[in-house]
């Protein structure tokens, strides 16, 4: 009798585990199950009676639905749990190295050689995110091509900052806006997130022209960006910058000047006339001057190269939108 009750309870649990359409429609009474079990103990021929009374073709299919439900249910729950974990992981910023640094080079809108997507300074990899040309006067005379790089390890911090400021607004518009753009990059430079500039002259020039241009850029940036300009004495930093280019040295077309920020926020300048035998010119230690020079390329209404600034905004927006495509190159 105990075995019949146990079997009855077990069969009911199977029916409730199955979906509504999969429950066993036939009502089974304890007396019927007891009779079936009793008859099966008397002769082996009664096994046919058991199959006829309980496991009919229809009830057999319903029983299978219950078993399938019990097996598939945990699997479905496991898949759902994995999907939730994946959503949480996707909420954090990650960078696809194949996207940010493809193998091909990036050609600026001028006659200089293509720019490498990655440069290494003292073991630190910098990624090219913006590229343009510096022009002067109303004639738009091209002076040099400039690439804006960001240290590979600092790219996630850059993206997090832009994301926190932009919110649901258009990312490119927020970066290119004078006020929000200055707010973003001023905060990043004070962390510091390490930026680098790679400058390649379009025509032959010399250190004196580059020196005067950089000093003017620093003074204009300090004047226009009030958060930097309040009670700032940039004389020591500008003197350091001048001293790096004090020699009477010519810079040929396609010569290379790299100005890269260090972990401490200083600016290290490296010159290579033919991209070989690189020479370290020196370091600018004044953080105000370093930040002012970088801001002249990253933000403000009178950026050194509006083309490079727009390209930088496009690259950051592409990274945040996780578009699996290479950075836009000139066709």
N, C-alpha and C positions, 0 to 999 in steps of 0.2 A: 504493500500500500504506500509506503514511504517513497519507493522508487517511482510509482506512478505520479504521485504529487510533484516530485522533483522534475520529472519529465514534462509535466503540464506547465510548471512555472518556467522552465527553460524555453518551451515553445512559445509562451506568451512574450518573454523577453525578446526573442528573435522577431516576433511580429512587430513590436513597438520600435525596434531598431531600424526596421525598414522604412522607406518612405510610405506616405499614405496609400499611393496606388500600388505599393508592393506588399501590403500586409496580407496575411492569409485570411481569406474571406470566410472560410468554413469554421464554424464553432465546434470545438472539441470538448466533450464532457469527460470528467474523470472516470465515470463508469465505462465509457467506450475504450479509453486508453487501458484501463485495468483489464477489460475483457480481451483486448488485443494482446496484451502482454501475457495473460494467462493462457490463451490459445496457442501462442507462439512457443510456450514452454512444453506443450503436450506433443506437438508434432512439427516437423520441419515444413510440412505442406502449408502450414498456417502463415508462413512468411508472405505468401501471396495475398492473404487476407489483410495483413498489415499494410502492404503496399497499396491495396485497393482502398482501404479505409482512411489512410493518412497521407501517403505520398502519391496523390493523383498527379497527372501531367500538369494540371493547373497549379496545384499547391506546390509541386516541385519547382516550378518556375518562380513562384513567389518566395519560396525558401532561398533560392539562389539569389534573388534580388536582395534579401536580407544579408546574406553572406557577403555579397559584393559591396553593399553599403558599409558593412563593418570594416572591410578591407580598404576601400577607397577613401572613407571618411578621414582617417588619420593622415593619409597621403595628401589629401587636399588641404588639410589644416597645416601640414608641414610646408607645403608650397606657399601658402598664404603668409606664414611666418617669415619665410625667406624673402618674399616680396616686400614685407614691411621693413625688414632689416635693410634691404637694398634702397628703399626710399629714404631711410634715415641716413644711409651712407651718401646718397646723392645730394643731400641737403648741404653737405660740406663742400668747400671749394677744392677742386682737384684740377691738375693741369696735365694735358696730354702732350708729352714731349714731341711726339710725331707731328702734332698739329702746330705747335709753337715754333719748332725749329726743323722745317723740312730741309731736304738736301740741297735743293736748288737755291741760287742766290737771288737777291732782290735788286733790280735795276732801277736807279733813280732817274728822274726826268732830265737827264743831262748826259754829257759825253764821257763821264768818268766810268771806271770799271764797276761792275756789280758789287754790291755789299754782301759780305758773309753774314749768314743768319745768326752766327754765334762767334763771339770772341772770348778769349781767356786772358785774364789779368791776374797774376799772382795766384794761379790755381782756381780762381773764381770764374765760373761760366756766366756770361752775359748774353741775353737773348735780344735780338733786334725786334722791336715792336713798332717803331715809327721811322719813316724815311722821307726826306724832302730836300729842297735846295734853298740855300740862303741867298736872297737877292737884295740889292741896294738901289736906292734912288728910284725916281718915278719911271725910269727906263727899264727897271727890273733886271739889272745886270746881275748875272749869276756869279757868285763868289766861291762858294763851296757847297758840296753835298754833305748832309749831316744825317747820321743815324742815331736814334734814341734807343738805348739798350737798358735792360733791367736785369739785375742778378737773378739767376735761375731760382735760387732758394728764396728770394724775396717776392717772386711773382704771386704766390698765394696771398701774401699780405696786401699787395697792391689790389688784387681782385676783391678781397674782403672789404677793404676800405671803400672802393668805388661802389660796391654793392650796398653797403650800409648807408651811403649818402644818397645814392640814386633812388633806392626803394623801387617803386613801380614806374618811375619816370623813365624816359628814353635814356639809355646809358650814354650814347654818343653826345646827346645834347647837354647832359649834365657835365661831362668831362670838358666839353668845349665852351661851356658857359664861363664867363670871366670870374664870377664870384664863387660858384661851387667848384670850378676847376682849381682855383687858387687855394680854396679850403682843403681840397683833397690832397694836392701835391705838397702844400706847405706842411701838412700833418705827416705825410709819408717821409719827407726829407728830414724831419726832426726825429724819426724813430731810431736810426735812419733806414729807409729802404734804399738800396744802393742802385743808383742810376749811372749810366756812362754815355758819353758822347764820342762818336767816331766821325772825324771831320776830314774830308778829302777835297783839296782845292780843285776847282774846275780849270783854272789856268795858273801859271807860275806866279808865286807870290813870295813873301818873306815873313820872318818872325815879327818884324815891326808892325806890319799890317794886321796880322793875327792878334798881336798883343793889344793894339789900340782898339780893335773890334771887341775883344773880350772885356776890357776894362769899361768901355762904354756900355756894354750889355749889363755888366754888374751894377753900375751906377743907375742906369735906367730902371732896372728891376727893383733896386732898393727904393727908388723914388716912387714907383707905381704901386708896389705892394706894401701897404701901410703896416702890416703885421711884422714885416721885416725892418722897415725903415724907422720905427720908433726908437730913438736914442741908440742908434747903431753907429759905431765908429768903424768904418770899413777901410781905413787908411792902411792898417797893417796888412790886411788880407790882399788889398789891391797892390801893395808894394811887393808882396810875395808873388802875385800873379805876374806882375811886370818883370820881376827878376828871372822868371822861368824862360822868358822870351827876350832876354836882354842882348843876346848875341846877334851879330849881323849875319844871319844865315838864311839862304834862299830855301823856299819850299816848292818843289816842282809839282806839276799837275800829277794827280794820282798818288802824291805823298800822303802819309797817314799820320794823323794826330789823334790819340786816344786819351780822353780825360775821364777817368773812372773813380768812383767813390769807394772808399775803403770801409771796413767794419766800423771804424770810429767816426765816419762822416767826413774824413779829409778827402782831398782831390789829388789823385796821382796822375801826372801827365807823362805820356810816352810818345816819342816821335820816331818815325821811321820814314826816310825819304823814298825808299823803294820797297817798303814792306819787308825789309830784311835788316838785320843789324839794328834792332830797335834800341833806342837810347832813352833812359829815364831822365826827363828834364828836371823833375823835382816834385814837391808836394805843397799844396795850399792847405794850411791847417785852420784857417779862419772859417768856422762853420757858416757864419752869416754870408760871407762872400761865395762860398761853395753853393749854398742853397739859392742865393740870388742868381748865380750863373745858370743853375739848372732850371730854375723857374722861368728864366727868359726863353727857354726852349719848350717848356711844358705847359705854361699857362699865361693868361693875360691877353689884352687886345693887340699888343705889339710884339708877338712872339717872333723869335729869330727866323723861323720857317713855319708858316701856317700850314703848308703842305705836310710837313713832318708831324705837326700837332694833330691834324685830322687823321693821318694814317695811324698814329698812336691810339687815338680814340677808337678807330675802327677795329684795331687789333684787340684792345681790351674788351670791347663789346663782343667780339667774336668769341673770345675765350669764355666770357661769362655766359653767353648763349650756347656754349658747347657745340658750336657748328664744326663738324669734322671736315674741315677743308683747309688748305694751306692759306697762309697770309696772302693778300692780294698783291700780285706782282704786275708790273707794267706790261701790258700786252705789246 
